Amino acid sequence: MKELLHFPTNFLWGAATSSHQVEGGNIYNDWWEWERKGRFKEASGRACNQYELFRNDFKLAKSLNHNAHRFSLEWSRIEPEKGSFDKVAINHYRDVIRSLRALGIRPIVTLNHFTLPVWFQKEGGWIGQGSDRIFAEYTDKVVRELGEDVQYWLTVNEPVGNIHGAYIDGAWPPGRRSLKDASRAFIAILRSHCRAYKVIHDTYRANNWPEPKVSLAKFSLAYSPCRNNSKLDLLSARIRHHYVNRLFIDALMKGWCVAPGIPITRLPLKRSLDFIGLNYYTRDFIHFSGFSKERIFGEVCSQAHHMDSGKRNFMKWEIYPEGLYSMLMEYHQRYGLPILITENGICTNDDFDRIDFIKLHLRQIHRAIKDGADIIGYLHWSLLDNFEWSHGYAPRFGLIEVDYNNQRRTIKPSARIYAEIIKSNAVDT
């Protein structure tokens, strides 16, 4: 008989989504504009039509024993024009939050998950003048309207990954390729988070609401050198690890909004994180490509022999559960904060692979808890199959299948296995 590995009492179990990937019809944001111009092979269109079907989807989540759900607010719906807030959109998200609470599901709310209002992007987006102040004003409005029913907030999703897609790789809006702009965006998002953190806490104190828990969803990757005997490959892997996995959180934990070594603004905070939100999927192999500032981070190696390192998902990402354990222990030892896994999942057409993926990663999470890490919950990506950004609709990440022709939902076997894990609060060995 297999041993059961038990999780802490009151552990948060659930799944995650983001507005643009599931809602459909987000016509006022920059991604919709890019899709309309044919920049991607598929457009989001109706997506999962969750803007209308959220109550049904939440009932499905409840039937699967979820006690927490992460979703994002669509900024462009709430503020479709600068300074003009849409009461209908705000009331909609109030209904979303209260629908979750009525089912006994804790809402975990993300203020910004990649997409930006078109008007904000036209003013320069994150690198526009006063972007941190504008984001703080949006945050203030949202929190005053919705905060009474929310404890957990995430300000931004994957800031470093977003910066890379938008300002280094240039594949995401606004499609720039500039290290200077990437650095400016890095600083601006730091400042935006710091301002939002303070706004949220100040608002809760002013209203005598229970203390909020505020963080961001930090994209984290495991990195290994392409050649184990190459000191230069190891150096590049370590530099990339520091930049992607540490630098942003280091700055926030110091209570400073900084570029490396350059103070930008100081807020009266010891830190601007109450917990760490961790998104983890895979590992990359890195090889050294030169000493110039553009190349010091190395390059991701796609040589054939790396493809045999571990099983791959639909998008050829390696399934590497041990990397999650390493990240959890590093963040625990370095920062000493509670950790919430805000995303972890697999795109696959073989649901048995999803079952294995969930169990393998939960065992590594349990291992980290046993070794002292304060892990408060696990949110699987994703509740539904959805629009996977520039990859379109082919990757299937959902616990629940979506037929995009008729919006029919079908619960997958992996979702039922996950439901049993939640019910027992334990995973087998």
Secondary structure as a PSIPRED ss2 file (coil, helix, strand):
# PSIPRED VFORMAT (PSIPRED V4.0)

   1 M C   1.000  0.000  0.000
   2 K C   1.000  0.000  0.000
   3 E C   1.000  0.000  0.000
   4 L E   0.000  0.000  1.000
   5 L E   0.000  0.000  1.000
   6 H E   0.000  0.000  1.000
   7 F C   1.000  0.000  0.000
   8 P C   1.000  0.000  0.000
   9 T C   1.000  0.000  0.000
  10 N C   1.000  0.000  0.000
  11 F C   1.000  0.000  0.000
  12 L E   0.000  0.000  1.000
  13 W E   0.000  0.000  1.000
  14 G E   0.000  0.000  1.000
  15 A E   0.000  0.000  1.000
  16 A E   0.000  0.000  1.000
  17 T C   1.000  0.000  0.000
  18 S C   1.000  0.000  0.000
  19 S H   0.000  1.000  0.000
  20 H H   0.000  1.000  0.000
  21 Q H   0.000  1.000  0.000
  22 V H   0.000  1.000  0.000
  23 E C   1.000  0.000  0.000
  24 G C   1.000  0.000  0.000
  25 G C   1.000  0.000  0.000
  26 N C   1.000  0.000  0.000
  27 I C   1.000  0.000  0.000
  28 Y C   1.000  0.000  0.000
  29 N E   0.000  0.000  1.000
  30 D H   0.000  1.000  0.000
  31 W H   0.000  1.000  0.000
  32 W H   0.000  1.000  0.000
  33 E H   0.000  1.000  0.000
  34 W H   0.000  1.000  0.000
  35 E H   0.000  1.000  0.000
  36 R H   0.000  1.000  0.000
  37 K C   1.000  0.000  0.000
  38 G C   1.000  0.000  0.000
  39 R C   1.000  0.000  0.000
  40 F C   1.000  0.000  0.000
  41 K C   1.000  0.000  0.000
  42 E C   1.000  0.000  0.000
  43 A C   1.000  0.000  0.000
  44 S C   1.000  0.000  0.000
  45 G C   1.000  0.000  0.000
  46 R C   1.000  0.000  0.000
  47 A C   1.000  0.000  0.000
  48 C C   1.000  0.000  0.000
  49 N C   1.000  0.000  0.000
  50 Q H   0.000  1.000  0.000
  51 Y H   0.000  1.000  0.000
  52 E H   0.000  1.000  0.000
  53 L H   0.000  1.000  0.000
  54 F H   0.000  1.000  0.000
  55 R H   0.000  1.000  0.000
  56 N H   0.000  1.000  0.000
  57 D H   0.000  1.000  0.000
  58 F H   0.000  1.000  0.000
  59 K H   0.000  1.000  0.000
  60 L H   0.000  1.000  0.000
  61 A H   0.000  1.000  0.000
  62 K H   0.000  1.000  0.000
  63 S H   0.000  1.000  0.000
  64 L C   1.000  0.000  0.000
  65 N C   1.000  0.000  0.000
  66 H C   1.000  0.000  0.000
  67 N C   1.000  0.000  0.000
  68 A E   0.000  0.000  1.000
  69 H E   0.000  0.000  1.000
  70 R E   0.000  0.000  1.000
  71 F E   0.000  0.000  1.000
  72 S E   0.000  0.000  1.000
  73 L C   1.000  0.000  0.000
  74 E C   1.000  0.000  0.000
  75 W H   0.000  1.000  0.000
  76 S H   0.000  1.000  0.000
  77 R H   0.000  1.000  0.000
  78 I H   0.000  1.000  0.000
  79 E C   1.000  0.000  0.000
  80 P C   1.000  0.000  0.000
  81 E E   0.000  0.000  1.000
  82 K C   1.000  0.000  0.000
  83 G C   1.000  0.000  0.000
  84 S E   0.000  0.000  1.000
  85 F C   1.000  0.000  0.000
  86 D C   1.000  0.000  0.000
  87 K H   0.000  1.000  0.000
  88 V H   0.000  1.000  0.000
  89 A H   0.000  1.000  0.000
  90 I H   0.000  1.000  0.000
  91 N H   0.000  1.000  0.000
  92 H H   0.000  1.000  0.000
  93 Y H   0.000  1.000  0.000
  94 R H   0.000  1.000  0.000
  95 D H   0.000  1.000  0.000
  96 V H   0.000  1.000  0.000
  97 I H   0.000  1.000  0.000
  98 R H   0.000  1.000  0.000
  99 S H   0.000  1.000  0.000
 100 L H   0.000  1.000  0.000
 101 R H   0.000  1.000  0.000
 102 A H   0.000  1.000  0.000
 103 L C   1.000  0.000  0.000
 104 G C   1.000  0.000  0.000
 105 I C   1.000  0.000  0.000
 106 R E   0.000  0.000  1.000
 107 P E   0.000  0.000  1.000
 108 I E   0.000  0.000  1.000
 109 V E   0.000  0.000  1.000
 110 T E   0.000  0.000  1.000
 111 L E   0.000  0.000  1.000
 112 N E   0.000  0.000  1.000
 113 H C   1.000  0.000  0.000
 114 F C   1.000  0.000  0.000
 115 T C   1.000  0.000  0.000
 116 L C   1.000  0.000  0.000
 117 P E   0.000  0.000  1.000
 118 V H   0.000  1.000  0.000
 119 W H   0.000  1.000  0.000
 120 F H   0.000  1.000  0.000
 121 Q H   0.000  1.000  0.000
 122 K H   0.000  1.000  0.000
 123 E C   1.000  0.000  0.000
 124 G C   1.000  0.000  0.000
 125 G H   0.000  1.000  0.000
 126 W H   0.000  1.000  0.000
 127 I H   0.000  1.000  0.000
 128 G C   1.000  0.000  0.000
 129 Q C   1.000  0.000  0.000
 130 G C   1.000  0.000  0.000
 131 S H   0.000  1.000  0.000
 132 D H   0.000  1.000  0.000
 133 R H   0.000  1.000  0.000
 134 I H   0.000  1.000  0.000
 135 F H   0.000  1.000  0.000
 136 A H   0.000  1.000  0.000
 137 E H   0.000  1.000  0.000
 138 Y H   0.000  1.000  0.000
 139 T H   0.000  1.000  0.000
 140 D H   0.000  1.000  0.000
 141 K H   0.000  1.000  0.000
 142 V H   0.000  1.000  0.000
 143 V H   0.000  1.000  0.000
 144 R H   0.000  1.000  0.000
 145 E H   0.000  1.000  0.000
 146 L H   0.000  1.000  0.000
 147 G H   0.000  1.000  0.000
 148 E H   0.000  1.000  0.000
 149 D H   0.000  1.000  0.000
 150 V C   1.000  0.000  0.000
 151 Q C   1.000  0.000  0.000
 152 Y E   0.000  0.000  1.000
 153 W E   0.000  0.000  1.000
 154 L E   0.000  0.000  1.000
 155 T E   0.000  0.000  1.000
 156 V E   0.000  0.000  1.000
 157 N E   0.000  0.000  1.000
 158 E C   1.000  0.000  0.000
 159 P H   0.000  1.000  0.000
 160 V H   0.000  1.000  0.000
 161 G H   0.000  1.000  0.000
 162 N H   0.000  1.000  0.000
 163 I H   0.000  1.000  0.000
 164 H H   0.000  1.000  0.000
 165 G H   0.000  1.000  0.000
 166 A H   0.000  1.000  0.000
 167 Y H   0.000  1.000  0.000
 168 I H   0.000  1.000  0.000
 169 D C   1.000  0.000  0.000
 170 G C   1.000  0.000  0.000
 171 A C   1.000  0.000  0.000
 172 W C   1.000  0.000  0.000
 173 P C   1.000  0.000  0.000
 174 P C   1.000  0.000  0.000
 175 G C   1.000  0.000  0.000
 176 R C   1.000  0.000  0.000
 177 R C   1.000  0.000  0.000
 178 S C   1.000  0.000  0.000
 179 L H   0.000  1.000  0.000
 180 K H   0.000  1.000  0.000
 181 D H   0.000  1.000  0.000
 182 A H   0.000  1.000  0.000
 183 S H   0.000  1.000  0.000
 184 R H   0.000  1.000  0.000
 185 A H   0.000  1.000  0.000
 186 F H   0.000  1.000  0.000
 187 I H   0.000  1.000  0.000
 188 A H   0.000  1.000  0.000
 189 I H   0.000  1.000  0.000
 190 L H   0.000  1.000  0.000
 191 R H   0.000  1.000  0.000
 192 S H   0.000  1.000  0.000
 193 H H   0.000  1.000  0.000
 194 C H   0.000  1.000  0.000
 195 R H   0.000  1.000  0.000
 196 A H   0.000  1.000  0.000
 197 Y H   0.000  1.000  0.000
 198 K H   0.000  1.000  0.000
 199 V H   0.000  1.000  0.000
 200 I H   0.000  1.000  0.000
 201 H H   0.000  1.000  0.000
 202 D H   0.000  1.000  0.000
 203 T H   0.000  1.000  0.000
 204 Y H   0.000  1.000  0.000
 205 R H   0.000  1.000  0.000
 206 A H   0.000  1.000  0.000
 207 N H   0.000  1.000  0.000
 208 N C   1.000  0.000  0.000
 209 W C   1.000  0.000  0.000
 210 P C   1.000  0.000  0.000
 211 E C   1.000  0.000  0.000
 212 P C   1.000  0.000  0.000
 213 K E   0.000  0.000  1.000
 214 V E   0.000  0.000  1.000
 215 S E   0.000  0.000  1.000
 216 L E   0.000  0.000  1.000
 217 A E   0.000  0.000  1.000
 218 K E   0.000  0.000  1.000
 219 F E   0.000  0.000  1.000
 220 S E   0.000  0.000  1.000
 221 L E   0.000  0.000  1.000
 222 A E   0.000  0.000  1.000
 223 Y E   0.000  0.000  1.000
 224 S E   0.000  0.000  1.000
 225 P E   0.000  0.000  1.000
 226 C C   1.000  0.000  0.000
 227 R C   1.000  0.000  0.000
 228 N C   1.000  0.000  0.000
 229 N C   1.000  0.000  0.000
 230 S C   1.000  0.000  0.000
 231 K H   0.000  1.000  0.000
 232 L H   0.000  1.000  0.000
 233 D H   0.000  1.000  0.000
 234 L H   0.000  1.000  0.000
 235 L H   0.000  1.000  0.000
 236 S H   0.000  1.000  0.000
 237 A H   0.000  1.000  0.000
 238 R H   0.000  1.000  0.000
 239 I H   0.000  1.000  0.000
 240 R H   0.000  1.000  0.000
 241 H H   0.000  1.000  0.000
 242 H H   0.000  1.000  0.000
 243 Y H   0.000  1.000  0.000
 244 V H   0.000  1.000  0.000
 245 N H   0.000  1.000  0.000
 246 R H   0.000  1.000  0.000
 247 L H   0.000  1.000  0.000
 248 F H   0.000  1.000  0.000
 249 I H   0.000  1.000  0.000
 250 D H   0.000  1.000  0.000
 251 A H   0.000  1.000  0.000
 252 L H   0.000  1.000  0.000
 253 M H   0.000  1.000  0.000
 254 K C   1.000  0.000  0.000
 255 G C   1.000  0.000  0.000
 256 W E   0.000  0.000  1.000
 257 C E   0.000  0.000  1.000
 258 V E   0.000  0.000  1.000
 259 A E   0.000  0.000  1.000
 260 P C   1.000  0.000  0.000
 261 G C   1.000  0.000  0.000
 262 I E   0.000  0.000  1.000
 263 P E   0.000  0.000  1.000
 264 I E   0.000  0.000  1.000
 265 T E   0.000  0.000  1.000
 266 R E   0.000  0.000  1.000
 267 L C   1.000  0.000  0.000
 268 P C   1.000  0.000  0.000
 269 L C   1.000  0.000  0.000
 270 K C   1.000  0.000  0.000
 271 R C   1.000  0.000  0.000
 272 S C   1.000  0.000  0.000
 273 L C   1.000  0.000  0.000
 274 D C   1.000  0.000  0.000
 275 F C   1.000  0.000  0.000
 276 I E   0.000  0.000  1.000
 277 G E   0.000  0.000  1.000
 278 L E   0.000  0.000  1.000
 279 N E   0.000  0.000  1.000
 280 Y E   0.000  0.000  1.000
 281 Y E   0.000  0.000  1.000
 282 T E   0.000  0.000  1.000
 283 R E   0.000  0.000  1.000
 284 D E   0.000  0.000  1.000
 285 F E   0.000  0.000  1.000
 286 I E   0.000  0.000  1.000
 287 H E   0.000  0.000  1.000
 288 F C   1.000  0.000  0.000
 289 S C   1.000  0.000  0.000
 290 G C   1.000  0.000  0.000
 291 F C   1.000  0.000  0.000
 292 S C   1.000  0.000  0.000
 293 K C   1.000  0.000  0.000
 294 E C   1.000  0.000  0.000
 295 R C   1.000  0.000  0.000
 296 I C   1.000  0.000  0.000
 297 F C   1.000  0.000  0.000
 298 G C   1.000  0.000  0.000
 299 E E   0.000  0.000  1.000
 300 V E   0.000  0.000  1.000
 301 C C   1.000  0.000  0.000
 302 S C   1.000  0.000  0.000
 303 Q C   1.000  0.000  0.000
 304 A H   0.000  1.000  0.000
 305 H H   0.000  1.000  0.000
 306 H H   0.000  1.000  0.000
 307 M H   0.000  1.000  0.000
 308 D H   0.000  1.000  0.000
 309 S C   1.000  0.000  0.000
 310 G C   1.000  0.000  0.000
 311 K C   1.000  0.000  0.000
 312 R E   0.000  0.000  1.000
 313 N C   1.000  0.000  0.000
 314 F C   1.000  0.000  0.000
 315 M C   1.000  0.000  0.000
 316 K C   1.000  0.000  0.000
 317 W C   1.000  0.000  0.000
 318 E E   0.000  0.000  1.000
 319 I C   1.000  0.000  0.000
 320 Y C   1.000  0.000  0.000
 321 P H   0.000  1.000  0.000
 322 E H   0.000  1.000  0.000
 323 G H   0.000  1.000  0.000
 324 L H   0.000  1.000  0.000
 325 Y H   0.000  1.000  0.000
 326 S H   0.000  1.000  0.000
 327 M H   0.000  1.000  0.000
 328 L H   0.000  1.000  0.000
 329 M H   0.000  1.000  0.000
 330 E H   0.000  1.000  0.000
 331 Y H   0.000  1.000  0.000
 332 H H   0.000  1.000  0.000
 333 Q H   0.000  1.000  0.000
 334 R H   0.000  1.000  0.000
 335 Y H   0.000  1.000  0.000
 336 G C   1.000  0.000  0.000
 337 L C   1.000  0.000  0.000
 338 P C   1.000  0.000  0.000
 339 I E   0.000  0.000  1.000
 340 L E   0.000  0.000  1.000
 341 I E   0.000  0.000  1.000
 342 T E   0.000  0.000  1.000
 343 E E   0.000  0.000  1.000
 344 N C   1.000  0.000  0.000
 345 G C   1.000  0.000  0.000
 346 I C   1.000  0.000  0.000
 347 C C   1.000  0.000  0.000
 348 T C   1.000  0.000  0.000
 349 N C   1.000  0.000  0.000
 350 D C   1.000  0.000  0.000
 351 D H   0.000  1.000  0.000
 352 F H   0.000  1.000  0.000
 353 D H   0.000  1.000  0.000
 354 R H   0.000  1.000  0.000
 355 I H   0.000  1.000  0.000
 356 D H   0.000  1.000  0.000
 357 F H   0.000  1.000  0.000
 358 I H   0.000  1.000  0.000
 359 K H   0.000  1.000  0.000
 360 L H   0.000  1.000  0.000
 361 H H   0.000  1.000  0.000
 362 L H   0.000  1.000  0.000
 363 R H   0.000  1.000  0.000
 364 Q H   0.000  1.000  0.000
 365 I H   0.000  1.000  0.000
 366 H H   0.000  1.000  0.000
 367 R H   0.000  1.000  0.000
 368 A H   0.000  1.000  0.000
 369 I H   0.000  1.000  0.000
 370 K H   0.000  1.000  0.000
 371 D C   1.000  0.000  0.000
 372 G C   1.000  0.000  0.000
 373 A C   1.000  0.000  0.000
 374 D C   1.000  0.000  0.000
 375 I E   0.000  0.000  1.000
 376 I E   0.000  0.000  1.000
 377 G E   0.000  0.000  1.000
 378 Y E   0.000  0.000  1.000
 379 L E   0.000  0.000  1.000
 380 H E   0.000  0.000  1.000
 381 W E   0.000  0.000  1.000
 382 S C   1.000  0.000  0.000
 383 L C   1.000  0.000  0.000
 384 L E   0.000  0.000  1.000
 385 D C   1.000  0.000  0.000
 386 N C   1.000  0.000  0.000
 387 F C   1.000  0.000  0.000
 388 E C   1.000  0.000  0.000
 389 W H   0.000  1.000  0.000
 390 S H   0.000  1.000  0.000
 391 H H   0.000  1.000  0.000
 392 G C   1.000  0.000  0.000
 393 Y C   1.000  0.000  0.000
 394 A C   1.000  0.000  0.000
 395 P C   1.000  0.000  0.000
 396 R C   1.000  0.000  0.000
 397 F C   1.000  0.000  0.000
 398 G C   1.000  0.000  0.000
 399 L C   1.000  0.000  0.000
 400 I E   0.000  0.000  1.000
 401 E E   0.000  0.000  1.000
 402 V E   0.000  0.000  1.000
 403 D E   0.000  0.000  1.000
 404 Y C   1.000  0.000  0.000
 405 N C   1.000  0.000  0.000
 406 N C   1.000  0.000  0.000
 407 Q C   1.000  0.000  0.000
 408 R E   0.000  0.000  1.000
 409 R E   0.000  0.000  1.000
 410 T E   0.000  0.000  1.000
 411 I E   0.000  0.000  1.000
 412 K C   1.000  0.000  0.000
 413 P H   0.000  1.000  0.000
 414 S H   0.000  1.000  0.000
 415 A H   0.000  1.000  0.000
 416 R H   0.000  1.000  0.000
 417 I H   0.000  1.000  0.000
 418 Y H   0.000  1.000  0.000
 419 A H   0.000  1.000  0.000
 420 E H   0.000  1.000  0.000
 421 I H   0.000  1.000  0.000
 422 I H   0.000  1.000  0.000
 423 K H   0.000  1.000  0.000
 424 S H   0.000  1.000  0.000
 425 N C   1.000  0.000  0.000
 426 A E   0.000  0.000  1.000
 427 V E   0.000  0.000  1.000
 428 D E   0.000  0.000  1.000
 429 T C   1.000  0.000  0.000
